């Protein structure tokens, strides 16, 4: 494809929302009346361009589907040459379609959700900025361009999480997300620097070509640094603490950033860097370990959350853990990780928008213990949320059934003790997911009404329910459309291929998984449909429940291991600076002042005093010469 053709096609998805953000931010209040429409149109144009590009890609041979284009030379130095270029291949186009498609729906939803916010125009500008940065991240043809998009996403997320900065909790959540993500970003910077030191380039093609010949220690180190970056952006243990607090932002932010796009950036980084991880088994082991721990970590937290958005946030952490686990399995897991990423984008965005619809109807109430019986007054929200619920727990024929089951089967197929441990973790996670999502579903839509007397729940307007319906349709059919080897064959030129050897026949594994899911859902029904539910959370609970309510002490660990020692170190440095460095300076100044004072006393202004001093000095010198001369 020529450069002109490239310009008219794959630069549009980035340029359109970037231009929209620039117009809304620079235009100021003059764009208030139509700013939301411009932002929505910009993202819709990006989606249309992505669809056209995808169709053209389908029309070419498999070997010639990838498209490269360069706009200008970014870093033209003797030792390092980086072009500002894009690469649209089978992997990146999956993300582009997800980002622009789900992003456009969330923009439409936000028109209604943010209708009465005086800063709606600024909100849509930030949404556009985020979409543009995320698209640059997945379309860049080198790690430097990826890093620019990576940091752009971090900036936009900070602005969106803290959008209602007049709330101290929102401002604190934005700062927390920014700081925690900076830890991962440092890992990415160091990893890119190490790549350049080893390979002499930061382009994907150049790094991957040299990677097989690099030393094992270098590849392992680079892989671990990339994993650290992924942990920060995708909220994986040990950098997961920011995700729950990020729910302080408007609900569309939760749907776009923390369900369908930003938190998947880490998964993209790992899958894109597959040639590095494939040659670094130790780094791959670290990836699957992080994924397995996080999927269980998030699932347990979700069981104890009464805030509907924080329960879904814990679910996001867990589901991304599934993707990271699959990505750590190598070529066998890359396609199923992307499959779950795509299906998750539909049902999790739909669940968050459904949660926003419930909050819109309940005067921004988020406590599921104060809901109940909403299925009759919110019928569209109930149906769409219910489809998302069935998709996330993995009930056939909904989307999550095809993707999550594929990850569990791939985990067991790893073989040996490793496969048994990973497969069991993924299977147990599926059962816990069914439990806490059943809990959310029952407490919100079933049972007796438990809302306040001044609450008057009502269905959301069509501008909000229409995107929810579209996402529900995706949650229903996306899995079946992409499963059956279709996505595997589509991604094979980029991620490679691997033939698994399942430990059990597919039908047997499906029965086991569905049995575990049914057991989890039944336990949730027994606890929250049969038993009476109070408006207030009980205090007499188990130690595990108390721990889950406190996010399994993630913040406490960070404070004990990092914050307090860091504060102590900073205090010690300040004391040393004040008492040693500044003290030495003050002591020197005092000595000079004292010496000058003594000298000043010798300056009396009387000639006889000066003559006496000269006489005494001369006598002293003469005496010294006489003593030495003997």
C-alpha positions as CSV (number, residue, x, y, z in Angstrom):
1,X,0.0,0.0,0.0
2,X,1.3,3.5,-0.8
3,X,2.0,6.2,1.7
4,X,-1.0,8.2,0.4
5,X,-3.3,5.3,0.9
6,X,-1.9,4.7,4.3
7,X,-2.5,8.4,5.2
8,X,-6.1,8.3,4.2
9,X,-6.9,5.2,6.1
10,X,-4.9,4.3,9.2
11,X,-4.0,7.8,10.3
12,X,-7.6,8.8,10.5
13,X,-8.5,6.8,13.6
14,X,-5.8,8.7,15.5
15,X,-6.1,12.1,13.9
16,X,-9.9,12.4,14.2
17,X,-10.3,12.2,18.0
18,X,-7.0,14.1,18.5
19,X,-8.4,17.0,16.4
20,X,-11.7,16.8,18.3
21,X,-9.8,17.1,21.6
22,X,-7.8,20.0,20.3
23,X,-10.9,21.9,19.1
24,X,-12.8,21.4,22.4
25,X,-9.9,22.3,24.7
26,X,-8.7,25.3,22.7
27,X,-12.2,26.5,21.7
28,X,-13.2,26.8,25.4
29,X,-16.7,27.7,26.4
30,X,-17.6,28.6,22.8
31,X,-17.9,24.9,22.0
32,X,-20.1,24.0,25.0
33,X,-23.3,23.7,23.0
34,X,-22.0,21.2,20.3
35,X,-18.8,19.9,21.8
36,X,-20.2,16.6,22.8
37,X,-21.6,16.1,19.3
38,X,-18.2,16.9,17.7
39,X,-16.4,14.4,20.0
40,X,-18.9,11.7,19.3
41,X,-18.6,12.3,15.5
42,X,-14.8,12.2,15.7
43,X,-14.8,8.8,17.4
44,X,-17.5,7.5,15.0
45,X,-15.3,8.6,12.1
46,X,-12.4,6.7,13.6
47,X,-14.6,3.6,13.8
48,X,-15.7,3.9,10.2
49,X,-12.1,4.2,9.0
50,X,-11.2,1.2,11.1
51,X,-14.0,-0.8,9.5
52,X,-12.9,0.2,6.0
53,X,-9.3,-0.8,6.8
54,X,-10.4,-4.1,8.2
55,X,-12.5,-4.9,5.2
56,X,-9.5,-4.0,2.9
57,X,-7.3,-6.2,5.0
58,X,-9.7,-9.1,4.6
59,X,-9.5,-8.7,0.8
60,X,-5.7,-9.3,0.7
61,X,-3.6,-12.4,1.0
62,X,-2.6,-13.4,4.5
63,X,1.0,-12.7,3.9
64,X,0.3,-9.1,2.7
65,X,-2.3,-8.0,5.2
66,X,0.0,-6.0,7.4
67,X,0.3,-2.3,6.5
68,X,3.2,0.0,7.4
69,X,3.5,3.7,7.0
70,X,5.8,6.4,8.1
71,X,4.9,10.1,8.6
72,X,8.3,11.6,9.5
73,X,11.6,10.9,11.1
74,X,11.2,11.2,14.8
75,X,14.6,10.7,16.3
76,X,17.3,11.0,13.5
77,X,20.5,10.5,15.4
78,X,23.6,8.6,14.5
79,X,23.1,5.9,17.1
80,X,19.4,5.8,17.2
81,X,16.9,6.3,14.3
82,X,13.2,6.2,15.1
83,X,10.5,7.0,12.6
84,X,7.0,8.1,13.5
85,X,5.2,5.3,11.8
86,X,2.2,2.9,12.2
87,X,1.8,-0.8,11.7
88,X,-1.7,-2.1,11.1
89,X,-1.7,-5.8,11.3
90,X,-4.0,-8.6,12.4
91,X,-3.3,-8.0,16.1
92,X,-3.5,-4.2,16.1
93,X,-6.7,-4.1,14.0
94,X,-8.5,-6.1,16.7
95,X,-7.7,-3.4,19.3
96,X,-8.5,-0.6,16.9
97,X,-12.0,-2.0,16.2
98,X,-12.6,-2.6,19.9
99,X,-11.4,0.9,21.0
100,X,-13.2,2.8,18.4
101,X,-16.4,0.7,18.4
102,X,-16.9,0.5,22.1
103,X,-15.6,4.1,22.5
104,X,-18.2,5.4,20.0
105,X,-21.0,3.7,22.0
106,X,-19.7,5.1,25.3
107,X,-19.5,8.6,23.8
108,X,-23.2,8.3,22.8
109,X,-24.1,7.0,26.3
110,X,-22.2,9.9,27.8
111,X,-24.4,12.5,25.9
112,X,-27.2,11.4,28.2
113,X,-25.3,10.6,31.3
114,X,-23.4,13.9,31.4
115,X,-26.3,16.0,30.1
116,X,-26.5,18.2,33.2
117,X,-22.8,18.5,33.9
118,X,-21.6,22.1,33.4
119,X,-18.2,20.8,32.2
120,X,-19.5,18.2,29.7
121,X,-17.5,19.7,26.9
122,X,-14.2,19.2,28.8
123,X,-15.3,15.7,29.7
124,X,-15.7,14.8,26.0
125,X,-12.4,16.5,25.1
126,X,-10.7,14.2,27.6
127,X,-12.5,11.1,26.2
128,X,-11.3,12.1,22.7
129,X,-7.8,12.6,24.0
130,X,-7.8,9.2,25.6
131,X,-9.1,7.4,22.5
132,X,-6.4,9.1,20.3
133,X,-3.6,8.1,22.8
134,X,-4.9,4.5,23.0
135,X,-5.0,4.1,19.3
136,X,-1.4,5.4,19.0
137,X,-0.4,2.8,21.6
138,X,-1.7,-0.1,19.6
139,X,-0.9,1.2,16.1
140,X,2.7,2.3,16.6
141,X,5.4,0.3,14.8
142,X,8.0,0.7,17.5
143,X,8.3,0.7,21.3
144,X,9.0,4.5,21.4
145,X,5.7,5.3,19.7
146,X,4.0,2.8,22.0
147,X,5.5,4.5,24.9
148,X,4.2,7.9,23.8
149,X,0.7,6.5,23.5
150,X,1.2,4.7,26.8
151,X,2.0,8.0,28.6
152,X,-0.8,9.8,26.8
153,X,-3.3,7.1,28.1
154,X,-1.9,7.7,31.6
155,X,-2.4,11.4,31.3
156,X,-5.9,11.1,29.9
157,X,-6.9,8.6,32.6
158,X,-5.6,11.0,35.3
159,X,-7.8,13.8,33.9
160,X,-10.9,11.5,33.6
161,X,-10.6,9.8,37.0
162,X,-10.2,13.2,38.7
163,X,-12.8,14.9,36.5
164,X,-14.9,15.7,39.5
165,X,-11.9,17.1,41.3
166,X,-14.0,19.1,43.7
167,X,-14.6,15.7,45.5
168,X,-11.5,15.0,47.6
169,X,-11.9,11.3,47.0
170,X,-11.8,11.8,43.2
171,X,-8.7,14.0,43.4
172,X,-7.0,11.4,45.6
173,X,-8.0,8.5,43.3
174,X,-6.6,10.3,40.3
175,X,-3.3,11.0,42.0
176,X,-3.1,7.4,43.2
177,X,-3.7,6.0,39.7
178,X,-1.1,8.3,38.3
179,X,1.6,7.4,40.9
180,X,1.0,3.7,40.8
181,X,1.1,3.7,37.0
182,X,4.3,5.6,37.1
183,X,5.9,2.6,38.7
184,X,5.0,0.5,35.8
185,X,6.0,3.2,33.3
186,X,9.5,3.2,34.8
187,X,9.6,-0.5,34.0
188,X,8.7,0.2,30.4
189,X,11.3,2.9,30.0
190,X,14.0,0.7,31.5
191,X,12.9,-2.2,29.3
192,X,13.0,-0.1,26.1
193,X,16.5,1.2,27.1
194,X,17.7,-2.4,27.6
195,X,16.3,-3.4,24.3
196,X,18.3,-0.7,22.5
197,X,21.4,-1.6,24.4
198,X,21.0,-5.2,23.3
199,X,19.6,-4.8,19.7
200,X,20.5,-1.3,18.7
201,X,16.9,-0.5,17.7
202,X,13.5,-0.1,19.3
203,X,11.4,-1.0,16.3
204,X,9.3,-4.2,16.6
205,X,10.8,-5.8,13.5
206,X,14.4,-5.0,14.6
207,X,14.0,-6.1,18.2
208,X,12.2,-9.4,17.3
209,X,14.8,-10.2,14.6
210,X,17.7,-10.0,17.1
211,X,15.9,-11.4,20.1
212,X,16.7,-15.1,19.4
213,X,20.4,-14.4,19.4
214,X,20.4,-12.3,22.6
215,X,21.6,-13.6,26.0
216,X,19.0,-15.4,28.2
217,X,19.7,-13.0,31.1
218,X,19.0,-9.9,28.9
219,X,15.8,-11.4,27.5
220,X,14.6,-12.4,31.0
221,X,15.4,-8.9,32.4
222,X,13.6,-7.2,29.5
223,X,10.6,-9.5,29.9
224,X,10.3,-8.8,33.6
225,X,10.5,-5.0,33.0
226,X,7.7,-5.3,30.4
227,X,5.7,-7.4,32.8
228,X,6.1,-4.6,35.4
229,X,4.8,-2.1,32.9
230,X,1.8,-4.4,32.2
231,X,1.1,-4.8,35.9
232,X,0.8,-1.1,36.3
233,X,-1.5,-0.4,33.3
234,X,-3.6,-3.5,33.6
235,X,-4.0,-3.4,37.4
236,X,-2.2,-6.7,38.1
237,X,-0.7,-7.8,41.4
238,X,1.3,-6.0,42.9
239,X,0.2,-2.8,41.2
240,X,-3.5,-3.4,41.4
241,X,-4.4,-1.0,44.2
242,X,-5.4,2.0,42.0
243,X,-8.3,0.3,40.1
244,X,-10.9,0.2,42.8
245,X,-10.3,3.9,43.7
246,X,-10.5,4.8,40.0
247,X,-14.3,4.2,40.2
248,X,-14.5,7.8,41.6
249,X,-14.6,9.0,38.0
250,X,-17.9,9.2,36.0
251,X,-19.3,5.8,35.0
252,X,-18.5,6.2,31.3
253,X,-14.9,6.5,32.3
254,X,-15.1,3.2,34.1
255,X,-16.6,1.6,31.1
256,X,-14.2,3.0,28.5
257,X,-10.9,3.1,30.4
258,X,-11.1,0.5,33.1
259,X,-13.2,-2.2,31.3
260,X,-12.6,-2.1,27.5
261,X,-9.4,-0.3,26.7
262,X,-6.7,1.0,29.1
263,X,-6.5,-2.0,31.3
264,X,-6.0,-4.2,28.2
265,X,-2.9,-2.2,27.2
266,X,-0.7,-4.5,29.4
267,X,-2.1,-7.6,27.6
268,X,-1.4,-6.0,24.3
269,X,2.2,-5.2,25.4
270,X,2.8,-8.9,26.4
271,X,1.2,-10.4,23.3
272,X,3.0,-7.9,21.0
273,X,6.3,-8.7,22.7
274,X,5.7,-12.4,22.2
275,X,9.0,-13.1,20.5
276,X,10.8,-11.8,23.6
277,X,8.7,-13.8,26.1
278,X,8.9,-17.0,23.9
279,X,12.7,-17.0,24.3
280,X,12.6,-16.2,28.0
281,X,10.9,-19.1,29.9
282,X,11.6,-17.5,33.3
283,X,9.7,-14.3,32.3
284,X,6.9,-16.4,30.9
285,X,6.6,-18.2,34.3
286,X,6.4,-14.8,36.0
287,X,3.6,-13.7,33.6
288,X,1.4,-16.8,34.3
289,X,2.1,-16.5,38.0
290,X,1.0,-12.9,38.1
291,X,-2.1,-13.7,36.0
292,X,-3.1,-16.7,38.2
293,X,-2.7,-14.7,41.4
294,X,-4.5,-11.7,40.2
295,X,-7.5,-13.6,38.8
296,X,-8.1,-15.1,42.2
297,X,-7.2,-11.9,44.0
298,X,-9.7,-9.9,42.2
299,X,-12.4,-12.6,42.4
300,X,-12.1,-12.8,46.2
301,X,-12.3,-9.0,46.5
302,X,-15.4,-8.9,44.3
303,X,-17.3,-11.2,46.8
304,X,-17.2,-8.6,49.5
305,X,-17.9,-5.3,47.7
306,X,-21.3,-3.6,48.2
307,X,-20.4,-0.7,45.8
308,X,-21.6,-1.9,42.4
309,X,-18.8,-0.1,40.5
310,X,-16.1,-1.4,42.8
311,X,-17.5,-4.9,42.5
312,X,-17.2,-4.6,38.7
313,X,-13.7,-3.1,39.1
314,X,-12.6,-6.2,41.1
315,X,-14.2,-8.3,38.3
316,X,-12.1,-6.4,35.8
317,X,-8.9,-7.1,37.7
318,X,-9.8,-10.8,37.8
319,X,-10.7,-11.0,34.1
320,X,-7.6,-9.2,33.0
321,X,-5.8,-11.8,35.2
322,X,-7.3,-14.5,32.9
323,X,-5.9,-12.7,29.9
324,X,-2.4,-12.3,31.4
325,X,-2.4,-16.0,32.4
326,X,-3.2,-17.0,28.8
327,X,-0.6,-14.6,27.4
328,X,2.0,-16.2,29.6
329,X,1.3,-19.6,27.9
330,X,3.0,-18.4,24.7
331,X,1.6,-19.0,21.2
332,X,-0.9,-21.5,22.6
333,X,-2.4,-18.8,24.8
334,X,-2.1,-15.6,22.7
335,X,-5.2,-16.1,20.6
336,X,-7.4,-17.0,23.5
337,X,-6.1,-14.1,25.5
338,X,-7.1,-11.7,22.7
339,X,-10.5,-13.6,22.3
340,X,-11.3,-13.0,26.0
341,X,-10.1,-9.4,25.7
342,X,-12.6,-8.8,22.9
343,X,-15.5,-10.5,24.5
344,X,-14.7,-8.8,27.8
345,X,-14.8,-5.5,26.1
346,X,-18.4,-6.1,25.2
347,X,-19.8,-7.6,28.4
348,X,-17.8,-5.5,30.8
349,X,-18.6,-2.2,29.1
350,X,-22.2,-3.2,29.0
351,X,-22.1,-4.1,32.8
352,X,-20.6,-0.7,33.6
353,X,-23.1,1.2,31.5
354,X,-25.8,-0.8,33.2
355,X,-24.4,0.1,36.6
356,X,-24.5,3.8,35.4
357,X,-28.1,3.4,34.4
358,X,-29.0,2.0,37.8
359,X,-27.1,4.9,39.5
360,X,-28.9,7.4,37.2
361,X,-32.2,5.9,38.3
362,X,-31.2,5.8,42.0
363,X,-29.9,9.4,42.6
364,X,-26.3,8.2,42.2
365,X,-26.6,5.5,44.9
366,X,-24.0,2.8,44.4
367,X,-24.7,0.5,47.4
368,X,-26.3,-2.7,46.0
369,X,-27.8,-3.4,49.5
370,X,-30.0,-0.3,48.9
371,X,-31.3,-1.5,45.6
372,X,-33.5,-4.6,45.1
373,X,-36.5,-5.3,42.9
374,X,-35.3,-2.9,40.1
375,X,-36.1,-5.4,37.3
376,X,-39.7,-4.2,37.1
377,X,-38.9,-0.5,36.9
378,X,-35.7,-0.8,34.8
379,X,-36.6,-3.5,32.3
380,X,-34.1,-2.6,29.5
381,X,-31.3,-2.1,32.1
382,X,-32.2,-5.5,33.7
383,X,-32.2,-7.4,30.4
384,X,-28.9,-5.9,29.1
385,X,-27.2,-6.2,32.5
386,X,-28.5,-9.7,32.7
387,X,-26.9,-10.6,29.4
388,X,-23.6,-9.2,30.5
389,X,-23.9,-11.2,33.7
390,X,-24.5,-14.5,31.8
391,X,-21.6,-13.6,29.5
392,X,-19.1,-13.0,32.3
393,X,-19.9,-16.1,34.3
394,X,-19.6,-18.2,31.1
395,X,-23.0,-19.6,30.3
396,X,-23.5,-20.8,26.8
397,X,-24.1,-19.4,24.2
398,X,-23.0,-16.1,25.6
399,X,-19.6,-14.6,24.7
400,X,-17.7,-15.4,27.9
401,X,-18.4,-19.1,27.6
402,X,-16.2,-19.4,24.5
403,X,-13.3,-17.2,25.7
404,X,-13.1,-18.2,29.4
405,X,-13.5,-21.9,28.7
406,X,-10.7,-21.6,26.1
407,X,-8.4,-20.1,28.6
408,X,-9.1,-22.8,31.2
409,X,-8.6,-25.5,28.7
410,X,-5.3,-23.9,27.6
411,X,-4.1,-23.7,31.2
412,X,-4.7,-27.4,31.8
413,X,-3.1,-28.2,28.5
414,X,0.2,-26.7,29.7
415,X,0.8,-30.1,31.2
416,X,2.4,-31.4,34.4
417,X,2.2,-29.7,37.7
418,X,2.3,-26.3,36.0
419,X,-0.8,-27.1,34.0
420,X,-2.6,-28.6,37.0
421,X,-1.9,-25.5,39.2
422,X,-2.8,-22.9,36.5
423,X,-5.9,-24.8,35.3
424,X,-7.2,-25.3,38.9
425,X,-6.7,-21.6,39.6
426,X,-8.6,-20.6,36.5
427,X,-11.3,-23.1,37.3
428,X,-11.7,-21.9,40.8
429,X,-11.8,-18.3,39.6
430,X,-14.7,-19.2,37.3
431,X,-16.7,-20.5,40.3
432,X,-16.0,-17.4,42.4
433,X,-16.9,-15.2,39.5
434,X,-20.2,-16.9,39.2
435,X,-20.8,-16.4,43.0
436,X,-20.0,-12.6,43.2
437,X,-21.7,-11.7,39.9
438,X,-24.8,-13.6,41.0
439,X,-24.6,-11.6,44.3
440,X,-24.5,-8.3,42.3
441,X,-27.4,-9.4,40.1
442,X,-29.7,-10.6,42.9
443,X,-29.1,-7.7,45.2
444,X,-29.7,-5.1,42.4
445,X,-32.6,-6.5,40.5
446,X,-34.3,-9.1,42.6
447,X,-35.8,-9.4,46.1
448,X,-37.7,-6.7,48.0
449,X,-37.1,-3.0,47.2
450,X,-34.6,-1.6,49.8
451,X,-34.2,1.9,48.4
452,X,-34.8,5.1,50.2
453,X,-38.3,6.7,50.3
454,X,-37.2,9.7,48.2
455,X,-35.8,7.5,45.4
456,X,-38.0,7.2,42.3
457,X,-36.3,4.7,40.0
458,X,-36.9,5.1,36.3
459,X,-35.5,3.8,33.0
460,X,-32.7,5.7,31.4
461,X,-33.4,7.7,28.1
462,X,-32.9,6.1,24.7
463,X,-29.5,7.8,24.2
464,X,-28.2,5.7,27.2
465,X,-30.2,2.5,26.6
466,X,-29.3,2.1,22.9
467,X,-25.5,1.6,23.5
468,X,-26.4,-0.8,26.3
469,X,-28.5,-2.8,23.8
470,X,-25.8,-2.9,21.2
471,X,-23.2,-4.1,23.8
472,X,-25.7,-6.7,25.0
473,X,-25.9,-8.0,21.5
474,X,-22.1,-8.2,21.3
475,X,-22.1,-10.0,24.7
476,X,-24.4,-12.5,23.2
477,X,-22.9,-13.2,19.8
478,X,-19.2,-12.1,19.8
479,X,-17.9,-15.3,21.3
480,X,-19.6,-17.6,18.8
481,X,-18.5,-15.3,15.9
482,X,-14.8,-15.3,16.9
483,X,-14.5,-18.9,18.3
484,X,-14.0,-22.1,16.3
485,X,-10.5,-21.2,15.2
486,X,-11.5,-18.1,13.3
487,X,-9.5,-15.7,15.6
488,X,-6.7,-18.2,15.9
489,X,-6.1,-18.4,12.2
490,X,-6.5,-14.6,11.8
491,X,-3.8,-13.9,14.5
492,X,-1.4,-16.7,13.5
493,X,0.8,-14.6,11.2
494,X,1.5,-12.3,14.1
495,X,1.5,-14.4,17.2
496,X,2.5,-17.8,15.8
497,X,0.8,-21.2,16.1
498,X,0.9,-24.0,18.6
499,X,-1.0,-27.3,18.7
500,X,-2.3,-28.1,22.1
501,X,-2.7,-31.5,23.6
502,X,-5.8,-31.3,25.9
503,X,-5.8,-33.4,29.0
504,X,-9.5,-34.1,28.6
505,X,-11.9,-34.1,25.6
506,X,-13.5,-30.8,25.0
507,X,-17.0,-31.9,26.0
508,X,-15.7,-33.3,29.3
509,X,-13.9,-30.1,30.2
510,X,-17.0,-28.0,29.3
511,X,-19.1,-30.1,31.7
512,X,-16.6,-29.7,34.5
513,X,-16.4,-25.9,34.0
514,X,-20.2,-25.5,33.8
515,X,-20.6,-27.6,36.9
516,X,-18.2,-25.3,38.8
517,X,-20.0,-22.2,37.4
518,X,-23.4,-23.6,38.4
519,X,-22.0,-24.3,41.9
520,X,-20.8,-20.8,42.3
521,X,-24.1,-19.3,41.1
522,X,-26.1,-21.7,43.3
523,X,-24.1,-20.6,46.4
524,X,-24.8,-17.0,45.5
525,X,-28.6,-17.7,45.1
526,X,-28.7,-19.6,48.4
527,X,-27.0,-16.7,50.3
528,X,-28.7,-13.7,48.7
529,X,-32.1,-14.9,47.4
530,X,-33.1,-17.3,50.1
531,X,-31.7,-15.4,53.1
532,X,-32.9,-12.0,54.1
533,X,-30.6,-9.1,53.0
534,X,-30.2,-6.1,55.3
535,X,-29.7,-2.5,54.0
536,X,-26.4,-2.4,56.0
537,X,-23.5,-4.7,55.7
538,X,-23.0,-7.0,58.7
539,X,-20.1,-6.4,61.0
540,X,-19.8,-9.9,62.4
541,X,-18.0,-11.5,59.4
542,X,-15.1,-13.8,58.8
543,X,-11.5,-12.7,58.6
544,X,-11.5,-13.4,54.9
545,X,-14.5,-11.1,54.4
546,X,-12.9,-8.3,56.4
547,X,-9.7,-8.7,54.3
548,X,-11.7,-8.7,51.0
549,X,-13.5,-5.5,52.1
550,X,-10.1,-3.9,52.5
551,X,-8.9,-5.2,49.1
552,X,-7.0,-8.0,50.7
553,X,-4.9,-5.3,52.4
554,X,-3.3,-4.2,49.2
555,X,-3.2,-0.6,50.4
556,X,-1.9,-1.6,53.8
557,X,0.9,-3.6,52.2
558,X,1.9,-0.7,50.0
559,X,1.9,1.6,52.9
560,X,4.0,-0.7,55.1
561,X,6.5,-1.8,52.4
562,X,6.8,1.4,50.3
563,X,5.0,4.5,51.7
564,X,6.2,4.5,55.3
565,X,9.8,3.4,54.5
566,X,9.8,6.0,51.7
567,X,8.5,8.7,54.0
568,X,11.1,7.7,56.6
569,X,13.9,7.8,54.0
570,X,12.7,11.2,52.9
571,X,12.5,12.5,56.5
572,X,16.0,11.2,57.1
573,X,17.4,12.9,54.0
574,X,15.7,16.1,55.0
575,X,17.1,15.9,58.5
576,X,20.6,15.1,57.2
577,X,20.3,18.0,54.7
578,X,19.2,20.4,57.4
579,X,21.6,19.3,60.1
580,X,24.7,18.2,58.2
581,X,24.7,20.1,54.9
582,X,22.9,23.3,56.1
583,X,24.6,22.9,59.5
584,X,28.1,22.9,58.0
585,X,27.2,26.0,56.0
586,X,25.8,27.7,59.1
587,X,28.9,26.7,61.1
588,X,31.2,28.1,58.5
589,X,29.2,31.4,58.4
590,X,29.4,31.6,62.2
591,X,33.1,31.0,62.2
592,X,33.7,33.7,59.6
593,X,31.4,36.1,61.5
594,X,33.4,35.4,64.7
595,X,36.7,35.9,63.0
596,X,35.5,39.1,61.4
597,X,34.3,40.3,64.8
598,X,37.7,39.7,66.4
599,X,39.5,41.4,63.5
600,X,37.1,44.3,63.7
601,X,38.2,44.9,67.3
602,X,41.8,45.3,66.2
603,X,40.8,48.2,64.0
604,X,40.6,51.0,66.6
605,X,41.6,54.0,64.5
606,X,44.5,55.0,66.8
607,X,48.0,55.3,65.3
608,X,49.7,54.4,68.6
609,X,47.8,51.1,68.7
610,X,48.9,50.2,65.2
611,X,52.5,51.2,66.1
612,X,52.4,49.0,69.2
613,X,51.1,46.1,67.1
614,X,53.9,46.5,64.6
615,X,56.5,46.6,67.4
616,X,55.1,43.5,69.0
617,X,55.0,41.7,65.7
618,X,58.6,42.7,64.9
619,X,59.8,41.6,68.3
620,X,58.0,38.3,67.8
621,X,59.6,37.7,64.4
622,X,63.1,38.7,65.7
623,X,62.7,36.3,68.6
624,X,61.7,33.5,66.3
625,X,64.6,34.1,64.0
626,X,67.0,34.1,67.0
627,X,65.6,30.9,68.4
628,X,65.8,29.1,65.0
629,X,69.3,30.5,64.2
630,X,70.9,29.0,67.4
